Amino acid sequence: DGGITQSPKYLFRKEGQNVTLSCEQNLNHDAMYWYRQDPGQGLRLIYYSQIVNDFQKGDIAEGYSVSREKKESFPLTVTSAQKNPTAFYLCASTDQGRLNTEAFFGQGTRLTVV
Amino acid sequence: GENVEQHPSTLSVQEGDSAVIKCTYSDSASNYFPWYKQELGKGPQLIIDIRSNVGEKKDQRIAVTLNKTAKHFSLHITETQPEDSAVYFCAALYSGGYQKVTFGTGTKLQVIP
């Protein structure tokens, strides 16, 4: 079955540590996105990529980094510069160029700073 | 770029009543308007969508209306059930191109049994 997979589901980070969240899709989608969701809040765009080897900052990119070396993979690194990283992180992908550009979401990674 | 506003942020209804969530968008080029439902601890999933050449679309208890002139669209849920309780997001984009999808801020719907 085609879909988008995030791992791990739960992640704990110590203060000052970098951590990387994985996002893989087998939908052959060009565009991929990372969102942060705080309790009771909406989706805030961190980074997005519309094509391999290219990505753009979203609204809250500070303290995060990404790479897009392969079409199917878009990992997000939460660096020590992100002062309040505890949140629910969602990865999504879309098939740009289609008539109905549905976004497919992963099941999310809940990151907690300990 | 596109800007999507969504109201209300929270909504409580009695089971069996209707719920309406409204969104406005800014970019007149947007032509595709999906709605997503997010259950607790999960990723959002598409529940219904509408394209700009259609004014209304219905799928069982869920309907979406679009007013292109006023640049707003709405989600209507009739005969609400407890399992409809979730967070709902609207979105707007120009499909067929290479524009990123823009989401509304979400509405937390609570259906009271």
Interface residues (C-beta under 8 A of the other chain):
Chain A: Q6 A31 Y33 Y35 G40 Q41 G42 L43 L45 Y48 Q50 Q56 F88 L90 A92 T94 Q96 G97 R98 L99 N100 T101 E102 A103 F105 G106 Q107 G108 R110
Chain B: Q6 Y32 P34 Y36 G41 K42 G43 P44 Q45 L46 D49 R51 F89 A91 L93 S95 G96 G97 Y98 K100 V101 F103 G104 T105 G106 K108
